[in-house]
Amino acid sequence: MELEVEGAKAGNKVLDGESSSVLNSNLLAFFAGLSRQDKQYVKDSMRWAEYQADLRSDRKRTPVTWFEFYSGVLWSVGWGLEQDPVIVVDKHFSGGLLDSWASSLSTLLSREKIRRMRETFQLLEYHPAGMELFAQSTREWGDFRFFPAQYNRHSELEIVISNVRLLSSNWASKYLFWDLEYAKSQLDIQARRFVITPRAMDKYRANLTEAVKDLRQREIELM
């Protein structure tokens, strides 16, 4: 459930508190200070990028190429691609996914973002409907994405998207699939920082809304 920050406005936009959502195999963590319009733009961008990337590449066979198409679609709706993507391939992975993620992406992540993402995974663990949706979609596609979204000091909306594939011969996971106990798993992560200005969102919003209106995805709010 989203909490409004009383009296906080950006133009005519009422700002919200922290919230988290599951959209199929996507886990979104929003910091306080985003409006509902901001959050919807993020969700629509992600939905459109996923759809378009699937038309151009097989995400199961070529996840790196797929993520490049995904990134390009985000660029086409106003998102700036900050730096090159970080690519992590661990063919003998075991342990906690979030620990490995935080360590590998230290150049992209602040302590706040790591904290917010950990909280969101904890919320997911204790939300049966959200967990069911996320697990079902992840098993269908073989991957999942998660990211924190926050305004930076330049007044840009910033997201750090991590596209994850976990390949395991023995899924004895403590918490579904982000805490593996066997070193016979392969972890692939492609991650990148994207930023967008409020002006760019306003420029692309109407066309993006129209583009995704027939794309159906289930969404569950965790808080």
Secondary structure, DSSP 8 states (H G I E B T S, - for coil): ---EEEEEEETTEEEE--EEEEETTEEEEE-TT-BHHHHHHHHHHHHHHHHHHHHH--TTT-HHHHHHHHHHHHHHTT-EEEEEEEEEEEEEEEEEHHHHHHHHTTTT--HHHHHHHHHHHHHHHT-HHHHHHHHHHHHHHS-EEEEEEEE-TTS-EEEEEEEEEEEES---BTTTTSEEEEEEEEEEEEEEEEEE-HHHHHHHHHHHHHHHTT----EEE--
